[in-house]
Amino acid sequence: MTPTTILIIIIIYFGLLILISNIVSKKGTDNDTFFKANKNSKWYLVAFGMIGTALSGVTFISVPGEVGNPDLQFKYFQFVLGNAIGFLIIAKVLLPLYYRMNLTSIYGYIEQRLGTVSYKTAASIFLISRTIGSAFRLYLVVIVLQRYVFDAFNIPFALTVLISLGLIFAYTYRGGLKTIIITDTLQTFFLVSSVFLTIIFICQSLDLSMVHAFETVKESNYSKIFFFEDYLKGNYFWKQVLGGIFVTIAMVGLDQDLMQKNLSCANIGEAQKNMFTFTGIFVLINIFFLSVGALLYLYAEKNGIAVPMVDGVARTDLLFPEIAFNHLTIVPAVVFLLGLTAATFATTDSALTALTTSFCVDFLGMDKSENQNKPNIVRTRHWVHLGFSFLMFLVIVFFNAVNDASVVKMIFKIASYTYGPLLGLYAFGLFVKTKTVHDKWVPIVCVVAPAICFFISKYSAELLGNYVLDNELIIVNGLITFIGLLLISKPATENTRY
């Protein structure tokens, strides 16, 4: 498929999203529409659309790519099982709390439970973490588009990023969450369809029926799921499951992005139906992602295709686009492109909306009754939305300037560390009912805890007898934060117990 063809498809795709945005925003562009979708979202649309948000473009290309590693194979499914348990905990514990308090920003709980400084700290953690994380995810996928499309037109990387974020801004800045609910449903449809169709196309190329493909994958060297052999390694079953549980609670249940969609449902019953349905779809779709990975490596073996190299390093996350664009016919290439684009922009558009919501509510107080009728309040929200779009642009350009895989990977890992303090803050608030904290000391605790975790992670093999910390590091992070909060605690008053 030529770069021109790919570019035309991308233009048509975004044209469709902008058309949907214009239709939806005609019904309202006020802050209630942007922040909460007027609290009338259909739970089944939210459940389906959340798949596109939860599965980023990185997941789309990296999860299949990792299957070729003998120490990984289907290891990721252990983590997915932990994710599923985490989603159920969110549905039964956190969602009822958020609905009971009628929150627009979920960090409003911290304000009422621990104090204003704690509240601003929690919101700041989210803003920093989500900006870095979303920028990183978009960066990795823009690299793919740059390599296979925009280099052919001599378009510089920075302009590619600017155009991408400009298009996302264009279809989200007016309708916000109400628009996202609809567009993410469409993008998830493209994402899910692309996974199933890719499996069909590769099976046809390998002359395998679906039944034979299942048996071939099962008998291959790529399909081992459970790793119980060595608890010191990062792929050990219980490390992955426990990590999956707590990563999900922290990075979904305590993250304004995904929770904002849940809070747009009419009531707690609808929101819980959404989460239960989403959990089932999420587990199923990840099984198919892993299956795609095994089939890609089988196809590569049969056709003598090597894993693409970048600066002398094998990049497994480029195997999927390499095969889709250069070795399959035009229809599978179009399907892959739509799936990758959908996964990427469903994540980024949702993140920009959540970042804007958090800043407007948590720092500008736009949900307060005394501020809701202020002149130009919607225009202020537009400027905030534009500001976060530009901030994400700067972060991505920085990643590209660094151009060091190990540094970029570490930045992303550090960003995930910051969710540990959120885990500790909410655990303290929920489980230590008789105490609150000396509010002004909370930022120090929330900075020190990730710093300690970084040290522990870097030297875990030496400190813990060759034990390698993996996804369970977030548990340690949350525990250190929790202990720190206990050290600065004081008796709670009646109005701080929730």
C-alpha positions in Angstrom: 0.0 0.0 0.0 1.5 3.3 -1.0 1.9 6.3 1.4 -0.5 8.3 -0.7 -3.2 5.7 -0.2 -2.6 5.6 3.5 -2.8 9.4 3.7 -6.1 9.5 1.9 -7.6 6.9 4.3 -6.4 8.9 7.3 -8.0 12.1 5.9 -11.3 10.3 5.3 -11.1 8.8 8.8 -10.7 12.1 10.5 -13.2 13.7 8.3 -15.8 11.2 9.6 -14.8 11.9 13.2 -15.1 15.7 12.8 -18.5 15.2 11.1 -19.7 13.2 14.1 -18.4 15.9 16.4 -20.3 18.6 14.6 -23.5 16.6 14.8 -23.1 15.8 18.5 -22.0 19.3 19.5 -25.1 20.9 17.9 -27.0 19.5 20.9 -24.8 21.4 23.4 -21.3 22.7 24.0 -21.6 23.7 27.7 -19.4 22.4 30.5 -22.0 19.9 31.7 -21.9 18.3 28.2 -18.1 18.4 28.0 -17.4 17.1 31.6 -20.2 14.6 32.2 -22.0 14.1 28.8 -25.1 15.4 30.6 -25.1 12.2 32.7 -27.2 10.3 30.2 -24.7 8.1 28.4 -25.9 4.6 27.5 -23.9 2.0 29.5 -23.4 -0.3 26.5 -21.9 2.5 24.4 -19.5 3.4 27.3 -18.6 -0.2 27.8 -17.7 -0.8 24.1 -16.0 2.6 23.7 -13.8 2.1 26.7 -12.1 -0.8 24.9 -10.6 1.7 22.5 -9.4 3.8 25.4 -8.0 1.0 27.4 -6.1 -0.6 24.5 -3.8 2.0 23.1 -1.8 1.9 19.9 1.1 0.6 21.9 -0.9 -2.4 22.9 -2.0 -2.8 19.3 1.6 -3.3 18.1 3.6 -4.1 21.2 1.6 -7.0 22.7 1.7 -9.0 19.4 5.3 -8.2 19.0 6.4 -9.5 22.5 4.9 -12.9 21.8 8.1 -13.8 19.9 10.2 -13.6 23.1 10.6 -17.1 24.6 10.5 -15.6 28.1 7.2 -13.8 27.4 5.0 -15.6 24.8 1.4 -15.3 26.2 2.8 -14.1 29.5 0.8 -10.9 29.1 -2.5 -12.8 29.6 -1.5 -13.4 33.3 -1.5 -9.6 33.7 -4.9 -9.4 31.9 -6.4 -11.8 34.4 -5.2 -9.4 37.2 -6.7 -6.5 35.2 -10.1 -8.3 35.1 -10.1 -8.7 38.9 -9.1 -5.1 39.3 -12.0 -4.0 37.1 -14.4 -5.9 39.3 -13.0 -4.3 42.5 -13.5 -0.9 40.8 -17.1 -1.7 40.0 -17.9 -2.8 43.5 -15.8 -0.4 45.7 -14.8 2.8 43.9 -17.8 3.5 41.5 -20.3 3.4 44.4 -18.2 5.9 46.3 -17.9 8.3 43.3 -21.7 8.1 42.6 -22.6 8.6 46.2 -20.6 11.8 46.4 -21.8 12.9 42.9 -18.3 13.7 41.7 -17.3 15.4 38.4 -13.6 14.9 39.2 -12.8 11.8 41.2 -10.2 13.7 43.1 -13.0 15.6 44.9 -13.1 12.6 47.3 -9.5 13.4 48.4 -10.5 17.0 49.1 -13.3 16.1 51.4 -11.5 13.2 53.1 -7.9 14.6 53.5 -7.9 18.3 52.6 -7.2 20.8 49.9 -3.5 20.3 49.6 -3.9 16.6 49.3 -6.6 17.2 46.7 -4.4 19.4 44.6 -1.6 16.9 44.9 -3.7 14.0 43.7 -5.0 16.0 40.7 -1.4 17.1 39.9 -0.3 13.5 40.0 -3.0 12.7 37.4 -2.1 15.6 35.2 1.6 14.8 35.1 1.1 11.0 34.7 -1.6 11.2 32.0 0.2 13.9 30.0 3.5 11.9 29.9 1.8 8.5 29.4 -0.5 9.6 26.7 2.2 11.6 24.9 4.4 8.5 25.0 1.7 6.3 23.5 1.0 8.7 20.7 4.8 9.2 20.1 5.4 5.5 19.5 2.5 5.2 17.0 3.4 8.5 15.2 6.8 6.9 14.7 5.1 4.1 12.7 3.1 6.6 10.6 6.2 8.7 10.0 8.2 5.7 8.9 5.6 4.3 6.5 3.7 7.4 5.4 5.0 10.9 6.1 8.7 10.4 5.3 7.6 9.8 1.7 6.2 13.3 1.6 9.2 14.9 3.4 7.0 16.0 6.2 9.0 16.6 9.4 8.2 14.6 12.5 7.2 17.7 14.5 4.6 18.7 11.9 3.2 15.2 11.8 2.7 15.4 15.6 1.2 18.8 15.4 -1.3 17.8 12.7 -2.3 14.7 14.7 -3.0 16.7 17.8 -4.7 19.4 15.8 -7.1 16.9 14.4 -7.9 15.5 17.8 -8.5 19.0 19.2 -10.8 19.8 16.3 -13.3 17.0 17.1 -13.1 17.1 20.9 -12.9 20.8 22.0 -16.6 21.5 21.7 -18.5 18.4 22.7 -15.9 16.8 25.0 -17.0 13.7 26.7 -20.4 13.5 24.8 -18.5 13.5 21.5 -15.9 11.0 22.8 -18.6 8.5 23.9 -19.7 8.3 20.2 -16.4 8.6 18.4 -14.7 6.0 20.7 -17.5 3.6 20.0 -16.8 3.9 16.3 -13.1 3.7 16.8 -13.4 0.6 19.0 -15.5 -1.0 16.2 -12.6 -0.4 13.8 -10.1 -1.7 16.4 -12.0 -4.9 17.2 -12.8 -5.5 13.5 -9.1 -5.1 12.6 -8.0 -7.8 15.1 -10.5 -10.4 13.9 -9.9 -9.6 10.2 -6.1 -9.7 10.6 -6.4 -13.2 12.1 -8.6 -14.2 9.1 -6.1 -12.7 6.5 -3.0 -14.3 8.1 -4.8 -17.7 8.3 -5.6 -17.4 4.6 -2.0 -16.6 3.8 -0.9 -19.6 5.9 -3.5 -21.9 4.3 -5.0 -22.6 7.7 -8.7 -22.8 8.8 -9.6 -21.1 12.0 -9.6 -24.5 13.8 -6.2 -25.5 12.4 -4.9 -22.0 13.2 -5.9 -22.5 16.9 -4.1 -25.9 17.0 -1.1 -24.5 15.2 -0.8 -21.6 17.7 -1.4 -23.9 20.6 1.4 -26.2 19.5 3.9 -23.5 18.6 6.7 -22.0 20.6 4.7 -18.8 21.2 1.7 -19.8 23.2 2.8 -20.5 26.8 0.5 -18.6 29.2 1.4 -19.5 32.8 4.8 -19.2 34.2 5.3 -20.8 37.7 8.9 -21.9 37.3 10.9 -19.0 38.9 9.4 -16.5 41.2 12.5 -14.3 40.9 11.7 -13.5 37.2 9.3 -10.8 36.0 7.1 -13.3 34.2 6.1 -15.2 37.3 2.4 -15.9 37.5 1.5 -14.3 40.9 3.7 -11.2 40.2 1.8 -10.6 37.0 -1.6 -11.2 38.5 -1.1 -9.1 41.6 0.6 -6.4 39.5 -2.4 -6.5 37.1 -4.9 -6.0 39.9 -3.2 -3.0 41.5 -2.1 -1.4 38.3 -5.7 -1.5 37.2 -7.1 -0.1 40.5 -4.5 2.7 40.4 -4.3 3.5 36.6 -8.0 3.0 35.9 -10.0 3.3 39.1 -8.0 6.3 40.3 -7.6 7.9 36.9 -9.9 10.6 35.8 -9.7 9.5 32.2 -11.5 6.1 32.3 -13.6 7.0 35.3 -15.0 10.1 33.7 -16.8 7.9 31.1 -18.2 5.7 33.9 -19.5 8.8 35.7 -21.4 9.9 32.6 -23.9 7.0 33.1 -27.2 7.9 34.6 -26.8 5.9 37.9 -24.5 3.4 39.6 -26.4 0.4 38.3 -25.8 1.5 34.7 -22.1 2.2 35.5 -21.6 -1.2 37.0 -23.2 -3.0 34.1 -20.8 -1.0 31.9 -17.8 -2.2 33.9 -18.8 -5.8 34.0 -19.5 -5.9 30.3 -16.3 -4.0 29.5 -14.3 -6.5 31.6 -15.5 -9.5 29.6 -14.8 -7.8 26.3 -11.4 -6.7 27.5 -10.3 -10.2 28.4 -11.6 -11.7 25.1 -10.0 -9.0 22.9 -6.6 -9.5 24.5 -6.7 -13.2 23.8 -7.1 -12.3 20.1 -4.3 -9.8 20.3 -1.9 -12.5 21.6 -3.1 -14.9 18.9 -2.3 -12.3 16.3 1.2 -12.1 17.6 1.7 -15.9 17.4 0.3 -15.9 13.8 2.5 -13.0 12.8 5.7 -14.9 13.9 4.5 -18.1 12.2 3.9 -16.0 9.0 7.3 -14.4 9.3 9.0 -17.8 9.7 7.3 -19.2 6.7 8.1 -16.2 4.5 11.6 -15.4 5.8 10.7 -12.0 7.2 13.1 -10.6 9.8 12.0 -8.4 12.7 12.7 -4.8 11.6 15.9 -3.2 12.9 16.2 0.4 14.1 19.7 1.7 14.9 20.9 -1.9 15.0 18.3 -3.0 17.5 15.5 -5.4 16.7 12.1 -3.7 17.1 9.4 -6.3 17.7 6.7 -3.6 17.8 7.4 -2.9 14.1 6.8 -6.5 13.0 3.0 -6.1 12.7 3.1 -2.9 10.6 6.0 -4.3 8.5 3.9 -7.4 7.6 0.7 -5.5 7.2 2.1 -2.7 4.9 4.7 -4.6 2.9 3.8 -8.3 2.8 0.0 -8.6 2.8 -2.5 -7.3 0.2 -4.1 -3.8 0.3 -7.2 -4.9 2.2 -5.3 -6.3 5.3 -3.1 -3.2 5.2 -6.1 -0.9 5.3 -7.6 -2.9 8.1 -4.4 -2.7 10.1 -4.1 1.1 9.5 -7.7 1.7 10.7 -7.1 -0.5 13.8 -3.9 1.3 14.7 -5.3 4.7 14.1 -8.4 3.9 16.1 -6.5 2.5 19.1 -4.1 5.5 19.1 -6.6 8.3 18.8 -9.3 6.7 21.0 -6.7 6.8 23.8 -5.4 10.3 23.1 -8.7 12.1 22.6 -10.1 10.6 25.8 -6.9 11.6 27.7 -7.1 15.2 26.4 -10.7 15.5 27.5 -9.9 14.1 31.0 -6.9 16.4 31.4 -9.0 19.4 30.5 -11.8 18.3 32.9 -9.4 17.8 35.8 -7.7 21.1 35.4 -10.9 23.0 34.9 -12.6 21.3 37.9 -9.8 20.7 40.3 -7.8 24.0 39.8 -10.3 26.4 38.2 -13.4 25.2 40.1 -15.7 25.3 37.1 -18.0 22.8 38.8 -18.6 25.2 41.7 -22.1 26.8 41.6 -20.6 30.3 42.1 -18.4 29.8 38.9 -20.8 28.1 36.6 -22.4 31.4 35.3 -19.2 33.3 34.9 -18.8 35.0 31.4 -16.5 33.3 28.9 -16.2 30.1 31.1 -16.6 27.9 28.0 -14.0 29.9 26.1 -11.6 29.4 29.1 -12.2 25.7 28.8 -11.3 25.8 25.1 -8.0 27.5 26.0 -7.3 24.9 28.6 -8.0 22.2 26.0 -5.7 23.9 23.5 -3.0 24.3 26.2 -2.9 20.6 27.0 -2.8 19.7 23.3 0.3 22.0 22.9 1.8 20.6 26.1 1.5 17.1 24.7 3.1 18.2 21.5 6.1 19.6 23.4 6.5 16.3 25.4 6.4 14.2 22.2 9.0 16.5 20.5 11.2 16.0 23.6 10.9 12.2 23.4 11.9 12.4 19.7 14.8 14.7 20.5 16.1 12.3 23.2 15.9 9.4 20.7 17.1 6.9 23.2 15.0 3.8 23.7 16.2 3.2 27.2 15.7 6.8 28.4 12.2 7.0 26.8 11.3 3.6 28.4 12.4 4.9 31.8 10.4 8.1 31.4 7.3 6.0 30.8 8.1 3.7 33.7 8.6 6.7 36.0 5.2 8.1 34.9 3.6 4.8 36.0 5.3 5.1 39.4 3.3 8.3 40.1 0.1 6.3 40.3 1.5 4.6 43.4 0.9 7.7 45.6 -2.7 7.8 44.3 -3.1 4.2 45.5 -1.8 5.1 48.9 -4.0 8.2 49.2 -7.2 6.4 48.4 -6.2 3.3 50.5 -5.7 5.6 53.5 -8.9 7.5 52.9 -11.0 4.3 52.6 -9.5 2.1 55.2 -8.3 4.4 58.0 -11.6 6.0 58.9 -10.6 7.3 62.3 -7.7 9.5 61.0 -7.0 12.2 58.5 -3.6 13.8 57.7 -1.6 17.0 58.2 -2.5 18.3 54.8 0.6 20.4 54.1 3.0 17.3 54.4 1.2 15.2 51.8 3.1 16.5 48.7 6.4 15.5 50.4 5.1 11.9 51.0 3.9 11.7 47.4 7.3 12.7 46.1 9.4 10.6 48.5 7.5 7.3 47.9 8.2 7.1 44.1 11.8 8.1 44.7 12.3 5.2 47.1 10.6 2.9 44.7 12.9 4.0 41.9 15.9 3.1 44.0 14.4 -0.2 45.1 13.6 -1.1 41.4 17.0 -0.2 40.2 18.8 -2.3 42.8 16.2 -4.9 43.5 18.4 -7.8 42.3 21.1 -6.8 44.8 18.8 -5.8 47.6 16.3 -8.7 47.4 18.5 -11.7 46.4 18.0 -11.6 42.6 14.3 -10.9 43.0 13.3 -8.7 40.0 10.4 -6.2 40.7 8.0 -5.9 37.8 4.4 -4.7 37.7 4.0 -5.4 41.5 6.3 -2.3 42.1 3.1 -0.2 42.2 2.0 -2.2 45.3 5.3 -1.3 47.1 4.8 2.3 45.9 1.3 2.5 47.4 2.4 0.8 50.6 5.2 3.3 51.2 2.8 6.2 50.5 0.3 4.6 53.0 3.0 4.3 55.7 4.1 7.9 55.1 0.5 9.1 55.4 0.2 7.2 58.7 3.3 9.0 60.0 1.7 12.4 59.3 -1.8 11.4 60.4 -4.1 13.0 63.0 -7.5 12.2 64.4 -10.3 12.7 61.9 -13.3 14.9 62.5 -16.9 13.8 61.8 -17.1 15.7 58.5 -13.9 14.1 57.1 -15.1 10.5 57.3 -16.3 9.1 54.0 
